[in-house]
Amino acid sequence: MSQDHILVFDTTLRDGEQSPGASLGVSEKLIIAEQLARLRVDAIEAGFPVSSQAQFDGVRLAASQIKGPAIVALARCIDKDIDVAWEALKPAQRPRIHTFVATSKIHMEKKFRKSEDEILEMAVAGVKRAKSYCEDVEFSPEDSARTGLEFLLRIVEAAIKAGATVINIPDTVGFAMPEQFGALIRTVRERVPNIHKAILSVHCHNDLGLAVANTLAAVHNGAQQVEVTVNGVGERAGNASLEEVVMALKTRVDFYGKSTNIDTREILRTSKLVSTLMGIPVQPNKAIVGSNAFAHESGIHQDAVIKDATTYEIMSPQDIGLQSNAIVLGRHSGRHGLKMRLMELGYNLPAPELDHVYQRFLEIADRKKEVFDEDLLALMSNETMETKETWSLAYFHILSGNQTVPTATVGLTHGEETVQEAAVGDGPVDAAYRALDRMINLPVTLQDYSLRGVTGGKDALGEVFVRVRHEGVTWLGRGASTDIIEASIRAYLHALNRILAAQVPGKHE
Ligand SMILES: [Zn+2]
């Protein structure tokens, strides 16, 4: 590996998926993994296989389908974790087991009640076991930023001696400051005698808003791999954002002198895909991928940008794949046009699914003359490809107004039969949800409801995200339509169908 090259390790599917309220189905994970491969990340951390059947299946599927990037599975330094991780990773072209143990005083004492020597033994045993399965082994001393320096250096050296090929230094709780974290990385480089035998990696959290700054400080001090997520999603305040780290390195190559393999023109598309599938919107002023990131409001700026973009733009919008809202499809676009556009957006559909999506596309194109990429993404996220639709929407009728009691009549098909219920509520959505509850009869509470216009204009597609809670677990539902009541019904139904699909006997969790 060249000294001037930084490896990008994406953990959107593992750490990112631990974002509160984000839950991805297995086929959604695969769609994201395929897009990450197109973005040309060097490694994809696909999950934590021992933690659930769904996590195992997600890693397994990525391992068998994705070519190019290394596929990584997380495991504690525990035999069973490592064995299960390997089981899931086996089909991968480039498998990597990522094993970790907590090394900070507070974690060792409170979580494990173990001494430094005992933790070091666990680490060495874990790395050796992983190495017995696979050549590429990453080791992380969890909570490194709060770990005693001498112990950190000792455990890193021991892990490399045991066979670790990548050493990752995580700031698990987002506690580090940039100068301090940079100095830590420099110290690891200078004082661990065998460090040249491994790739030095960092993994920063954003609790104080410093994940990207800490990551860049580490790169400046010799880190060779960055662990990041798309849109910065992740536990609590999230991880270092892929697009910010990559574009900082690219834009300030004069300062860092480093390059990555990333095809930056795929950045925006990846951001939108992840946002839609996870149901986590991107704030408008978010660096790089926010909707305002390249918008110039002030007249003086606009005027100057028209004369020469570099007056106020340090990056070009084309570099991240932003095109000025080109109309992509309309009513007269054929099935082939739709298929090609969907492939460019990351969806490769087999014929039967394409037929189904095409029908939904025509319904939307009929009501809305111009269909944008955003509309297609919303439509696709509404296609519950892996969720068996136990109940599907047949029809609905709403009576609403400011001087009447909102009433909804909803018809659902369930197998061969169609059932119908009516209910009144505070508003049309409430009434419709009550009607659905009467038919489906699952004990759920609605935790969150949000509606957004997918594109501008009065005929815009409305996209609804709901989060419902059932037996202590939160489920995401999505729905899109030019009619916001329909989008609302579809979103709620999607969430309920997901819960029902997970309850099918034989599907273990
Ligand atoms: Zn993390």
Boltz pocket constraint, residues with backbone or C-beta under 6 A from the ligand:
constraints:
  - pocket:
      binder: B
      contacts: [[A, 15], [A, 172], [A, 203], [A, 205], [A, 235], [A, 239]]
      max_distance: 6.0
